[in-house]
């Protein structure tokens, strides 16, 4: 086998010896045909097959290391990856992160029939595993709904037919990739590191790695490169850029400059794609690189481009270009520096970062050299941009000026649509404004029947350079027995042989598998075409399939949806509606203001609002209301002790800086001092009826609260996977629980943990859910009960694993004993599988993963070899398994408690809603 090229840090290899074309697992782990996604899902649901997954075509596999992580040598081998994923100086030496630095391996272009022979008998589904090939289980596995546990070195299949241009007839090719936490990494670099540690005990494997086909190309940016030229000429993987930042110790200003240079290249490509008449000749069209989807600069570029081009399909609309006075920049990076100086609770920070980005009361300062708190985190209570100082919640102790970083509040970016739900190879121009789609399969034809005319777009990838490639579809014709035809709003310029096509166009990413709609709703087919990116602490932590174009089900006022290419706020919200439950509220950028209650009382007799409970706040109420468009009569106040009730006010006295609440709500207002949020309204001023023809506005006047006009009560919540998204204008996803988990994890880590012993002076409140428990919340309590049962199961499992250790020590192959222990483990697993069938609750997948892996190891083959491999003298098998279970148990134990105790601490952040095909709204 020889390496024939590297594209986007994927190694492409051609098999020279056709007799030896087999492919083997790099490590022990879990195989899937579905790219690894979020760990938390709201419900267990099978994918619906459309028939395409059963064809004997080349298949891609994803191998996630699991059992391998218990091997100490694995973490040591991955330590060199830290420079390509570290986001702070402290992380560069945190070897514990090395275990998680590598997310999965990718094997591409495997022959499907050979893979089936090698793997089909090992498929694991919810009903267990069969010793022979189960055709239904195999079909589920190919569709991404199933998994296979494999040993290191186990055969996965065989290389498939050559796919690279210019390959010789009959050649076989395969590609291999390594996906790290921050994006793709050099596969040769991984094997170079593995040879010295992970493979050291196995001489044949080490020799194979040393003499194999993979070459080391890392680092892509040499250590001697000048900081002011990095990223100027070529787009680079984010892992390569991170490694350069860490190797060269770039300052924040230098790192921001690297990002700006990369962003300029992305923006030039975006302009070529969406406005080629304004672009520089010779620039490639932009296509979202999903292999590098953790690249913050790529996400910044897409967000920034459409924030400055809010109506891309509107006739005559022109994007604001960089350098113009009205140009709006987007910065998702977390500020950091090298020399923080401490004076009591005031910290002076070096550098030139924009301090106006700091949100007092929410953002966190991390001082790595602090000796007071083990986590080194301090909440920022005030910031002075002129003096470059921040006031924190308690005096840190730093002996000398040292490194610092600010963890800003989360940023969410939804790109909708991101890319295609159906695509093909040949679209030809058959008439003016018309393309014909050739060689369409039955599955493709079915999805073409779900196009929404005057709404969906098509991308024609081979349209002539310098011309448009994205077009609005105005009509769909599906003749019986004939090729489908699409009428477009303009004439494409295509080559004679036709063009690749994708619907919808988006930015040509791939959004991921989501169950398609089963029936047409009032206003058309309701799809999930978007992707929600969660940026936490300056890094893209996760991405989830999403939708924001909703409201297809109902008419009237409910049929409007939020406008795209705008910036909004999101914050935690607990709804009494079972379908919404623990969710997030979406409001305008100007809809809320953070402040503190400084006094509480009852207005004296003879005064306006006599007898009313009031609160005084520490900000200028008159200026806030005037600046944010509120009229005073519809202001809502959320107390620090109960975020979940919006408290309508009886009135406002700007001269006294007081907010008066209605008597029925006065018990909900906190006594001094307490954190507070001032709400001006719950909704957005600008919405639109996107499914009307023509598109009609739904806009509230600037001085009115969005109610009858505009869009009120918008939520991010769980979406349906059946006939429609189940929304009336909210933005929803079947993967909502994954987003909720990563945001809450970040919130607890950054904003709550260090206040555990300081409740008296913090802005954090820990009110429970008494009196305000939605129906689905009882399922969290059911989860707590199942976790209690798990503690007993761990005790039973410990005894089983001790027996296993005895087998290893005695080198006895007692098959009857193994079978008995296997049944005990199966019984231990059963209650957790049942609990995962419940709806909107944290899953217990993590709790049982170690049990599943033990069972899989027993069934995978040579029991003695497996047990001997993992029973290392320095860390006995039983101890590792029990530790893994206990750590995961504690994590799941905390899930119910943290939701109940911390959701009302305003888990919130900024939210960009980006629509590459934002429809024009007629005035």
C-alpha positions in Angstrom: 0.0 0.0 0.0 1.3 3.5 -0.8 0.1 7.0 0.0 -1.1 8.8 -3.1 -2.2 12.1 -1.6 -3.4 14.1 1.3 -6.5 16.3 1.0 -7.8 18.2 4.0 -5.5 16.1 6.3 -7.0 12.8 5.0 -4.4 10.2 3.7 -5.4 8.6 0.4 -3.7 5.3 -0.2 -3.6 2.9 -3.1 -3.1 -0.9 -2.7 -0.1 -2.2 -4.7 -0.6 -5.8 -3.7 -4.2 -6.7 -4.5 -4.0 -9.9 -2.4 -3.2 -7.8 0.7 -5.9 -5.1 0.6 -7.4 -5.7 4.0 -8.0 -2.8 6.5 -7.7 -3.2 10.3 -8.9 -1.3 13.4 -6.3 1.1 14.8 -7.5 0.7 18.4 -10.2 -1.0 20.4 -13.5 0.9 20.2 -16.9 1.3 18.7 -17.6 1.3 14.9 -20.4 3.1 13.2 -21.3 4.3 9.7 -22.6 7.5 11.3 -20.1 10.3 12.3 -20.0 10.5 16.1 -22.5 13.1 17.4 -23.7 14.5 20.7 -23.7 12.2 23.7 -27.1 13.4 24.9 -30.3 12.7 23.0 -33.8 13.4 24.0 -35.1 10.0 23.0 -34.0 6.8 21.4 -35.3 6.6 17.9 -34.5 4.5 14.9 -33.6 6.0 11.6 -36.1 5.4 8.8 -34.4 3.7 5.9 -34.9 5.0 2.3 -33.3 2.0 0.6 -30.1 3.7 -0.4 -28.1 2.3 2.4 -28.4 -1.3 1.3 -26.6 -0.9 -2.1 -23.2 -2.7 -2.3 -21.2 0.5 -2.7 -18.1 1.8 -0.9 -18.8 2.6 2.7 -17.1 4.9 5.3 -16.6 3.8 8.8 -16.0 5.8 12.0 -14.1 4.2 14.9 -14.4 5.9 18.3 -11.8 4.8 20.9 -13.6 3.6 24.1 -12.1 0.5 25.7 -8.6 1.7 24.6 -8.9 4.8 26.8 -8.5 2.6 29.9 -5.0 1.8 28.7 -2.5 4.3 30.3 -0.3 4.0 27.2 -3.1 5.4 25.1 -3.1 8.8 26.9 0.7 9.0 26.7 0.6 8.4 23.0 -1.9 11.2 22.4 0.0 13.8 24.5 1.6 15.3 21.4 -1.9 16.1 20.1 -2.3 18.6 22.9 -0.6 21.4 21.0 -3.1 21.0 18.2 -6.2 21.2 20.5 -5.0 23.4 23.5 -6.9 26.6 23.9 -4.9 28.0 26.8 -1.3 27.7 28.1 -2.5 25.4 31.0 -4.1 23.0 28.6 -0.8 22.4 26.7 0.5 20.4 29.7 -2.7 18.8 30.8 -2.0 15.2 29.8 -5.4 14.1 31.1 -6.9 15.9 28.1 -4.7 13.8 25.8 -7.1 10.8 26.3 -9.9 12.9 24.9 -7.9 14.9 22.3 -8.5 12.2 19.7 -12.2 11.8 18.9 -12.3 9.2 16.2 -10.6 7.5 13.2 -12.2 7.5 9.7 -11.9 4.7 7.1 -13.2 5.6 3.7 -14.0 3.8 0.5 -14.3 0.3 2.0 -15.8 -2.4 -0.1 -19.3 -3.0 1.3 -19.5 -6.7 0.6 -16.1 -7.4 2.2 -17.0 -5.3 5.2 -20.2 -7.2 5.6 -18.4 -10.5 5.7 -15.9 -9.2 8.3 -18.4 -7.3 10.6 -22.0 -8.3 10.1 -22.1 -11.1 12.8 -20.8 -8.5 15.4 -23.5 -5.8 15.0 -25.0 -4.6 18.3 -28.6 -3.3 18.3 -31.0 -2.6 21.1 -32.0 -6.4 21.1 -28.4 -7.6 21.5 -26.0 -9.4 19.2 -26.4 -12.4 16.9 -23.7 -14.9 16.2 -24.6 -15.0 12.5 -25.2 -12.2 10.1 -28.6 -10.6 10.7 -29.7 -8.8 7.5 -32.1 -6.4 9.3 -29.4 -5.6 11.9 -26.9 -5.0 9.1 -29.3 -2.7 7.2 -29.7 -0.7 10.5 -25.9 -0.5 10.9 -25.4 0.8 7.3 -28.1 3.4 8.0 -26.2 4.6 11.1 -28.5 3.0 13.6 -26.3 0.4 15.3 -22.7 -0.2 16.3 -19.9 -2.8 16.4 -17.4 -3.3 19.2 -13.9 -4.3 17.8 -10.5 -5.1 19.1 -7.3 -3.4 18.0 -6.1 -5.0 14.9 -9.5 -6.6 14.0 -10.2 -6.8 10.3 -12.8 -4.2 9.1 -12.9 -5.0 5.5 -11.1 -4.4 2.3 -10.2 -1.3 0.1 -12.7 -0.4 -2.5 -12.5 0.5 -6.2 -10.1 3.4 -6.9 -11.8 6.8 -6.8 -9.0 9.4 -7.4 -8.7 10.8 -10.9 -6.1 9.2 -13.1 -6.1 5.9 -11.2 -5.2 2.8 -13.2 -7.9 0.3 -14.1 -8.7 -2.3 -11.4 -6.7 -0.4 -8.7 -8.0 -0.4 -5.1 -7.9 2.7 -2.9 -8.8 3.6 0.7 -8.6 6.8 2.7 -7.8 7.2 6.4 -8.3 10.2 8.7 -7.7 11.1 12.4 -10.3 13.5 13.9 -9.0 15.4 17.0 -11.0 17.6 19.3 -10.4 20.7 17.3 -10.6 19.1 13.8 -8.7 16.9 11.4 -5.1 15.9 12.3 -2.2 14.4 10.4 -2.6 10.5 10.5 1.1 10.0 10.1 1.7 12.1 13.2 -0.6 9.9 15.3 1.2 6.7 14.3 4.6 8.3 14.9 3.5 9.0 18.5 1.8 5.6 18.9 4.9 3.7 17.8 6.8 4.8 20.8 4.2 4.0 23.4 0.9 2.6 22.5 2.4 0.0 20.1 5.7 -0.5 21.9 4.6 -3.7 23.5 3.7 -5.2 20.2 6.8 -5.4 18.0 5.0 -6.4 14.8 2.5 -3.6 15.0 5.2 -1.1 15.8 7.2 -2.2 12.9 4.1 -2.0 10.6 3.5 1.6 11.8 7.1 2.6 11.3 7.3 1.1 7.8 3.8 1.8 6.8 2.5 4.0 4.0 1.7 7.1 6.1 4.1 10.0 6.0 4.3 12.7 8.7 3.5 16.2 7.5 3.0 17.9 10.8 3.4 20.7 11.7 2.0 22.3 8.6 3.3 25.7 9.8 7.0 25.4 10.6 8.1 26.7 14.0 10.3 29.4 12.5 7.4 31.0 10.5 6.9 34.8 11.2 3.7 35.4 13.1 2.6 38.2 10.7 2.4 35.9 7.6 0.6 32.9 9.2 -2.6 32.2 7.4 -2.2 35.0 4.8 -2.1 32.9 1.6 -3.9 29.5 2.2 -6.8 28.2 4.2 -5.4 25.8 6.8 -7.1 23.2 9.2 -7.8 24.7 12.6 -5.7 22.1 14.3 -2.6 23.3 12.3 -3.4 26.9 13.2 -3.8 26.0 16.9 -0.5 24.2 16.9 1.2 27.2 15.4 -0.3 29.4 18.0 0.9 27.2 20.8 4.3 26.4 19.3 5.0 30.1 18.7 3.3 31.4 21.8 1.3 33.9 19.8 -0.3 36.8 21.7 -4.0 37.3 21.5 -3.5 40.2 19.1 -1.3 38.0 16.9 -3.8 35.1 17.1 -6.7 37.5 16.2 -4.6 38.7 13.2 -4.1 35.1 12.0 -7.9 34.7 12.2 -8.6 37.9 10.4 -6.2 36.8 7.6 -7.9 33.4 7.3 -11.3 35.2 7.5 -10.4 37.4 4.6 -9.7 34.4 2.4 -13.1 32.9 3.5 -14.9 36.2 2.8 -13.4 36.4 -0.7 -14.8 32.9 -1.4 -18.2 33.8 0.0 -18.4 36.8 -2.2 -17.5 34.7 -5.2 -20.3 32.3 -4.4 -23.1 34.8 -3.6 -22.1 37.9 -5.5 -19.6 36.9 -8.2 -20.0 40.3 -9.9 -18.3 41.9 -6.9 -15.6 39.3 -6.4 -12.0 39.1 -7.5 -11.4 36.9 -10.5 -9.8 33.5 -9.9 -11.1 33.1 -6.3 -12.8 29.7 -5.5 -16.4 29.6 -4.6 -17.0 29.0 -0.9 -18.1 25.6 0.4 -18.4 24.9 4.1 -15.7 22.4 5.1 -17.4 20.0 7.3 -14.2 18.1 8.1 -13.0 21.4 9.6 -16.3 22.3 11.2 -14.6 23.2 14.5 -12.7 26.0 12.8 -13.8 29.1 14.6 -12.5 31.4 11.8 -14.6 29.6 9.2 -17.7 30.0 11.3 -16.9 33.7 12.0 -16.5 34.3 8.3 -20.0 32.9 7.4 -21.6 34.7 10.3 -19.9 38.0 9.5 -20.7 37.8 5.7 -24.4 37.4 6.2 -24.6 39.8 9.1 -23.4 42.3 6.5 -25.6 40.9 3.7 -29.0 40.4 5.5 -31.2 40.0 2.4 -29.2 38.0 -0.1 -32.1 37.2 -2.4 -33.6 40.6 -2.4 -33.3 42.4 -5.8 -30.6 45.1 -5.7 -29.3 44.1 -2.3 -25.5 44.6 -1.9 -23.4 43.3 0.9 -21.6 45.8 3.1 -17.9 45.2 2.4 -15.0 45.2 4.9 -13.7 48.6 5.6 -17.0 50.4 5.2 -18.3 52.4 8.2 -21.4 50.2 8.6 -19.5 46.9 8.4 -20.2 44.7 11.4 -17.4 42.4 12.6 -17.9 39.1 14.4 -15.4 37.9 17.0 -15.9 34.5 18.7 -12.5 34.2 20.3 -11.9 34.3 24.0 -9.5 37.1 25.1 -6.3 36.1 26.8 -3.0 37.6 27.8 0.3 37.0 29.5 0.6 39.5 32.4 -2.3 40.0 34.8 -1.5 42.2 37.8 -3.6 41.8 40.9 -4.5 44.5 43.5 -7.1 43.2 45.9 -10.2 42.4 43.9 -9.0 44.6 40.9 -7.1 42.9 38.1 -5.2 44.9 35.4 -4.9 43.0 32.1 -2.3 43.5 29.4 -3.0 43.6 25.7 -5.4 45.6 23.5 -8.5 43.3 23.6 -11.9 45.0 23.2 -13.2 45.2 26.8 -16.6 46.3 25.6 -17.3 42.6 24.8 -17.1 41.8 28.6 -20.5 41.2 30.1 -20.2 42.1 33.8 -21.9 39.7 36.1 -21.6 36.9 33.6 -18.1 36.5 32.2 -15.3 34.7 34.0 -11.6 35.6 34.5 -9.2 32.6 34.7 -5.9 33.2 36.4 -3.7 30.1 35.9 -1.2 31.2 38.5 -3.7 32.0 41.2 -3.2 30.1 44.5 -6.5 30.7 46.2 -8.9 28.6 44.0 -7.9 25.3 42.5 -9.9 26.1 39.4 -8.4 29.7 39.2 -11.8 31.2 38.1 -13.2 34.5 39.2 -16.5 36.1 38.2 -16.2 39.5 36.6 -18.5 42.0 38.4 -17.3 45.2 36.6 -15.0 46.2 33.7 -13.2 49.5 32.9 -12.2 49.6 29.2 -10.1 52.7 29.7 -8.0 51.5 32.6 -8.1 47.9 31.3 -9.2 46.6 34.7 -11.8 44.2 35.9 -13.3 43.8 39.3 -13.8 40.2 40.4 -15.9 38.6 43.1 -13.0 38.0 45.5 -9.3 38.9 45.8 -7.0 36.4 43.9 -3.5 35.7 45.0 -0.9 35.9 42.3 2.8 36.3 43.2 3.8 37.8 39.9 2.1 38.9 36.7 0.9 35.8 35.0 -1.3 34.4 32.2 -5.0 35.1 32.1 -8.0 34.4 29.9 -11.6 35.4 29.9 -14.3 32.9 29.3 -17.1 34.8 27.7 -20.8 33.8 27.8 -21.7 31.2 25.2 -22.4 32.1 21.5 -24.8 30.1 19.4 -24.7 30.3 15.6 -27.4 28.6 13.5 -26.8 28.3 9.8 -30.1 27.4 8.1 -29.9 25.8 5.6 -26.3 24.5 6.0 -26.4 22.2 3.0 -28.2 19.5 1.0 -30.7 16.9 2.1 -30.7 15.5 -1.5 -27.9 15.7 -4.1 -27.0 14.3 -7.5 -24.4 14.2 -10.3 -26.0 15.6 -13.4 -28.2 18.6 -13.9 -28.5 20.0 -17.5 -30.1 23.1 -18.8 -33.1 22.0 -20.9 -34.9 25.4 -21.4 -34.7 29.0 -20.2 -34.7 29.0 -16.4 -35.1 25.2 -16.4 -32.8 22.3 -15.4 -33.4 18.6 -15.8 -32.0 16.2 -13.3 -30.6 13.1 -14.9 -30.2 9.5 -13.6 -32.3 10.1 -10.5 -32.8 7.2 -8.1 -36.1 6.3 -6.5 -34.9 7.6 -3.2 -33.7 10.9 -4.8 -37.0 11.3 -6.6 -38.9 10.8 -3.3 -36.9 13.7 -1.7 -37.4 15.9 -4.8 -41.2 15.5 -4.2 -40.6 17.2 -0.8 -39.2 20.4 -2.3 -41.0 23.6 -1.2 -41.3 25.9 -4.3 -40.5 29.5 -3.8 -38.6 28.6 -0.7 -35.9 25.9 -1.4 -32.8 26.6 -3.4 -30.5 24.4 -5.6 -26.7 24.6 -5.8 -25.2 23.9 -9.2 -21.6 23.1 -8.3 -20.2 23.2 -11.9 -21.8 26.4 -13.0 -19.3 28.6 -14.9 -16.7 30.3 -12.8 -17.6 33.9 -12.0 -21.4 33.3 -12.3 -24.0 32.4 -9.8 -24.3 28.8 -8.7 -27.3 29.0 -6.2 -30.8 29.5 -7.5 -34.3 29.7 -6.0 -36.6 26.9 -7.2 -40.0 28.2 -8.3 -41.6 25.0 -9.7 -41.0 21.2 -9.5 -42.2 18.9 -12.3 -42.0 15.1 -11.7 -43.3 13.4 -14.9 -44.2 9.7 -14.7 -41.2 7.8 -16.1 -39.4 11.0 -17.0 -36.6 13.0 -15.6 -37.5 15.6 -13.0 -37.4 19.3 -14.0 -36.9 22.3 -11.9 -37.9 25.9 -12.9 -35.5 28.5 -11.4 -35.8 32.2 -10.8 -32.8 32.9 -13.2 -30.8 31.3 -15.9 -27.8 29.2 -14.9 -24.7 28.9 -17.0 -23.8 25.2 -17.1 -21.3 23.1 -19.0 -22.7 20.9 -21.8 -22.2 17.7 -19.9 -24.2 19.1 -16.9 -23.4 20.0 -13.3 -23.5 18.5 -9.9 -26.5 19.6 -7.9 -27.6 19.8 -4.3 -30.9 20.9 -2.7 -31.1 23.1 -0.7 -28.0 25.0 -1.4 -27.1 26.6 1.9 -23.3 27.0 2.2 -22.7 23.4 0.8 -22.1 21.8 4.2 -23.7 18.5 5.3 -26.2 18.9 8.1 -26.3 15.2 9.2 -29.0 12.5 9.2 -32.4 13.6 10.5 -35.6 11.7 10.0 -37.4 13.3 7.0 -41.0 14.5 7.2 -43.6 11.8 6.6 -46.4 14.1 5.3 -47.0 17.5 3.9 -48.3 20.2 6.3 -50.5 23.2 5.5 -47.7 25.3 4.0 -45.4 22.6 2.7 -42.8 20.1 3.8 -41.2 20.7 7.2 -37.5 19.8 7.1 -34.5 20.1 9.4 -31.9 21.8 7.2 -29.8 23.8 9.6 -26.9 23.2 12.0 -26.6 24.9 15.4 -23.0 25.5 16.5 -22.2 26.1 20.2 -19.1 28.2 20.8 -18.0 27.9 24.4 -14.9 29.6 25.8 -13.8 30.6 22.3 -14.0 27.1 20.8 -16.7 25.3 18.9 -17.7 22.7 21.4 -20.5 21.0 19.5 -22.9 21.2 16.5 -26.4 19.8 16.1 -29.0 19.5 13.3 -31.6 22.2 13.7 -34.4 24.2 12.1 -35.5 27.8 12.4 -37.9 27.9 9.4 -40.9 26.5 11.3 -44.6 27.4 11.6 -45.7 25.4 8.5 -48.4 23.6 10.4 -50.8 26.5 11.3 -52.1 29.6 9.7 -52.8 33.1 11.0 -50.4 34.8 13.4 -48.7 31.4 14.3 -47.4 31.0 10.8 -44.6 33.6 11.1 -41.0 32.9 11.8 -38.0 34.8 13.1 -36.0 36.8 10.6 -32.6 35.6 9.6 -29.1 37.2 9.4 -29.8 38.9 12.8 -28.3 38.8 16.3 -30.4 37.8 19.2 -30.2 36.7 22.9 -31.0 33.3 24.4 -31.5 32.5 28.0 -32.7 29.6 30.1 -36.5 29.2 30.4 -38.7 26.6 32.1 -42.0 26.1 30.4 -45.1 24.6 31.9 -45.8 23.1 28.5 -44.6 19.5 28.5 -43.4 19.6 24.9 -41.1 22.6 25.6 -40.1 21.9 29.2 -36.5 23.0 30.1 -35.7 25.2 27.1 -34.3 28.6 26.0 -36.0 31.9 25.3 -35.0 33.9 22.2 -35.3 37.7 22.3 -34.1 40.7 20.3 -30.5 42.0 20.9 -32.1 45.0 22.8 -34.6 43.1 24.8 -33.0 42.7 28.2 -30.6 44.5 30.5 -28.6 43.1 33.4 -28.6 44.9 36.7 -28.9 44.4 40.5 -31.6 45.1 43.0 -30.3 47.5 45.6 -33.4 48.0 47.7 -36.9 46.7 48.1 -39.9 48.3 49.8 -43.5 49.4 49.8 -44.4 52.8 48.3 -45.7 55.4 50.9 -49.3 56.6 51.0 -50.0 59.7 48.9 -47.5 58.7 46.3 -48.1 57.3 42.9 -48.3 53.5 43.1 -49.0 53.8 46.9 -49.0 50.5 48.6 -47.1 48.8 45.7 -44.0 46.7 46.3 -41.1 48.3 44.5 -37.4 47.5 43.8 -34.7 50.0 43.1 -32.0 49.0 40.7 -28.3 49.9 40.2 -28.6 51.2 36.6 -30.3 54.2 35.1 -33.8 53.0 34.4 -34.8 56.0 32.3 -31.8 55.8 30.0 -32.2 52.0 29.7 -35.8 52.2 28.7 -35.1 55.0 26.2 -32.2 53.2 24.6 -33.9 49.9 24.3 -37.3 51.1 23.0 -39.5 50.1 25.9 -42.6 52.2 26.7 -42.5 51.5 30.5 -45.9 50.0 30.7 -45.0 46.6 29.4 -41.7 46.0 31.1 -41.2 42.6 32.7 -38.9 42.0 35.6 -37.4 38.6 36.4 -36.3 38.2 40.0 -33.0 36.7 41.0 -34.6 33.9 43.0 -37.0 32.7 40.4 -36.1 33.1 36.8 -39.0 31.1 35.6 -41.7 33.7 36.3 -41.8 36.9 34.3 -43.2 39.4 36.7 -45.4 42.1 34.9 -44.8 45.4 36.5 -47.5 47.8 37.7 -45.4 50.8 36.6 -42.0 52.5 36.5 -40.8 55.7 38.2 -37.7 56.8 36.3 -37.2 59.7 38.7 -36.9 57.3 41.7 -35.3 54.5 39.6 -38.0 52.2 40.8 -39.9 49.3 39.3 -43.3 48.6 40.8 -44.7 45.0 40.7 -48.2 43.8 41.1 -49.2 42.7 44.6 -49.7 39.1 43.5 -46.1 38.9 42.4 -44.4 40.8 45.3 -43.3 37.6 47.1 -41.3 36.7 44.0 -39.2 39.8 44.1 -35.8 39.3 46.0 -34.7 41.2 49.0 -31.6 43.2 48.7 -29.0 42.6 47.5 -29.7 40.2 44.6 -29.1 39.7 41.0 -31.8 40.7 38.5 -32.7 40.9 34.9 -34.8 43.7 33.5 -36.9 42.5 30.6 -38.4 44.9 28.1 -40.2 42.2 26.1 -40.2 38.4 25.4 -39.9 38.1 21.7 -38.6 39.8 18.5 -39.8 42.9 16.6 -39.0 41.5 13.1 -40.6 38.3 11.9 -42.1 37.2 8.6 -44.7 35.0 7.1 -42.2 33.0 4.9 -44.8 30.5 3.7 -47.1 33.1 2.2 -46.8 34.0 -1.4 -45.4 36.6 -1.6 -43.5 36.6 1.7 -45.2 39.1 4.1 -43.7 41.0 7.0 -44.8 40.4 10.6 -43.1 43.4 12.3 -43.9 45.3 15.5 -43.3 49.1 15.7 -40.1 49.9 17.6 -41.9 51.5 20.5 -44.3 48.5 21.0 -43.9 45.2 22.7 -44.0 42.3 20.2 -47.4 40.7 20.8 -50.1 40.9 18.1 -47.3 42.0 15.7 -43.8 40.7 15.6 -43.1 37.3 17.1 -43.5 36.7 20.9 -42.7 33.6 23.0 -39.9 32.2 20.8 -38.1 29.2 22.3 -35.3 26.8 21.4 -36.7 23.4 22.4 -37.0 19.8 21.4 -38.5 19.2 17.9 -40.6 16.4 16.5 -39.2 13.7 14.2 -42.5 12.7 12.8 -44.8 14.5 10.3 -43.4 18.0 11.1 -41.0 19.8 13.4 -43.9 20.4 15.8 -43.3 24.1 16.1 -45.3 27.3 15.7 -42.4 29.6 15.1 -39.9 28.3 17.6 -36.5 27.0 16.6 -36.4 23.3 17.3 -34.3 20.1 17.0 -34.6 16.4 17.8 -31.0 16.9 19.2 -32.0 19.7 21.6 -30.9 17.7 24.7 -27.4 17.6 23.4 -27.3 21.4 23.1 -28.8 21.8 26.5 -26.2 19.5 28.0 -23.1 21.2 26.6 -24.5 24.7 27.6 -25.3 23.6 31.1 -22.0 21.8 31.5 -20.2 25.0 30.5 -22.3 27.1 32.8 -21.7 24.9 35.8 -18.0 24.7 35.1 -17.5 28.5 34.4 -20.1 30.2 36.6 -21.2 28.1 39.5 -18.6 25.6 40.9 -16.5 28.2 42.6 -19.5 29.8 44.4 -20.3 26.6 46.3 -19.0 28.1 49.6 -19.8 31.8 48.9 -23.6 32.1 48.4 -23.9 35.3 50.4 -22.2 37.7 48.0 -22.7 36.2 44.6 -25.1 36.9 41.8 -25.9 33.2 41.8 -29.1 31.9 43.2 -30.0 28.3 43.7 -33.8 28.3 44.0 -35.4 25.0 43.3 -38.5 24.1 41.2 -41.1 24.0 44.0 -44.4 25.0 42.7 -43.2 25.2 39.1 -42.6 21.7 38.0 -43.6 20.9 34.4 -44.9 17.5 33.7 -41.8 16.1 32.1 -39.6 17.1 35.0 -40.8 14.2 37.0 -38.8 12.0 34.6 -35.6 13.5 35.9 -36.7 12.2 39.3 -37.3 8.8 37.8 -33.7 8.9 36.4 -32.4 9.6 40.0 -34.2 6.4 41.1 -32.7 4.3 38.3 -29.2 5.7 39.3 -29.8 4.6 42.8 -30.4 1.1 41.5 -27.2 1.3 39.5 -25.2 1.6 42.7 -26.2 -1.9 43.6 -25.4 -3.1 40.2 -21.9 -1.7 40.5 -21.4 -3.8 43.6 -22.5 -7.0 41.6 -20.3 -6.0 38.7 -17.2 -5.6 41.0 -17.6 -9.3 42.0 -17.8 -10.4 38.4 -14.7 -8.5 37.4 -12.8 -9.9 40.4 -13.6 -13.3 39.1 -12.3 -12.2 35.7 -9.1 -11.1 37.2 -8.7 -14.4 38.9 -9.1 -16.1 35.5 -6.4 -14.0 34.1 -4.0 -14.6 37.0 -4.6 -18.3 36.8 -4.5 -18.3 33.0 -7.6 -20.6 33.0 -10.0 -20.6 30.0 -13.2 -21.4 32.0 -15.9 -20.9 29.3 -18.7 -21.9 31.7 -17.6 -19.3 34.2 -17.3 -16.6 31.5 -20.8 -17.5 30.2 -22.2 -17.1 33.8 -20.5 -13.7 34.3 -21.7 -12.6 30.8 -25.3 -13.2 31.9 -24.8 -11.2 35.1 -23.6 -8.3 33.0 -26.5 -8.6 30.6 -28.9 -8.4 33.5 -27.1 -5.4 34.9 -27.4 -3.6 31.5 -31.1 -4.3 31.0 -32.6 -1.6 33.3 -30.5 1.1 31.8 -31.6 0.2 28.3 -35.2 0.6 29.4 -34.6 4.0 31.0 -33.3 5.3 27.7 -36.7 4.8 26.1 -38.1 7.7 28.2 -38.6 11.0 26.5 -37.1 14.3 27.5 -34.4 13.3 30.0 -30.7 12.8 30.1 -29.8 9.4 28.7 -27.8 6.9 30.7 -25.6 5.8 27.8 -22.5 7.0 29.5 -23.4 4.9 32.6 -23.4 1.6 30.8 -20.7 2.1 28.2 -18.1 0.2 30.3 -20.4 -2.7 30.8 -21.2 -2.9 27.1 -17.5 -2.9 26.3 -16.8 -5.7 28.7 -19.6 -7.8 27.2 -18.3 -7.0 23.7 -14.8 -7.9 24.6 -15.9 -11.4 25.8 -17.9 -12.0 22.7 -15.4 -10.6 20.2 -13.0 -13.5 20.0 -10.1 -14.9 22.0 -11.1 -14.2 25.6 -7.7 -15.0 27.2 -5.9 -12.7 24.8 -8.3 -9.8 25.5 -8.2 -10.2 29.2 -4.4 -10.5 29.2 -4.1 -7.4 27.0 -6.0 -5.2 29.4 -5.0 -6.7 32.8 -1.8 -4.6 33.1 0.2 -5.0 36.3 0.2 -1.3 37.2 -3.6 -1.0 37.0 -5.7 -4.1 37.5 -8.6 -4.7 35.2 -11.3 -4.6 37.9 -10.1 -1.3 39.3 -10.2 0.4 36.0 -13.7 -0.8 35.2 -15.1 0.1 38.5 -13.5 3.6 38.4 -15.0 4.2 35.0 -18.4 3.2 36.2 -18.3 5.2 39.4 -17.1 8.4 37.7 -19.9 8.1 35.2 -22.4 7.3 37.9 -21.5 10.5 39.7 -21.9 12.5 36.5 -25.4 11.1 35.9 -26.3 11.5 39.6 -25.6 15.2 39.2 -27.7 15.6 36.1 -31.0 15.8 37.8 -29.7 17.9 40.7 -27.9 20.5 38.5 -30.9 21.0 36.2 -33.2 21.6 39.3 -30.7 23.7 41.2 -29.0 25.9 38.5 -31.3 26.4 35.6 -32.6 29.6 37.1 -29.1 31.1 37.2 -29.7 32.4 33.7 -27.9 30.1 31.4 -27.7 32.5 28.5 -25.7 33.8 25.6 -25.6 35.5 22.2 -27.3 34.0 19.2 -26.6 34.6 15.5 -29.3 33.3 13.1 -27.7 33.0 9.7 -29.8 32.2 6.5 -27.8 32.0 3.3 -31.1 32.1 1.4 -33.0 34.6 3.4 -36.2 35.3 1.4 -37.0 38.9 0.5 -39.8 40.4 2.7 -42.1 42.8 0.9 -42.9 46.0 2.8 
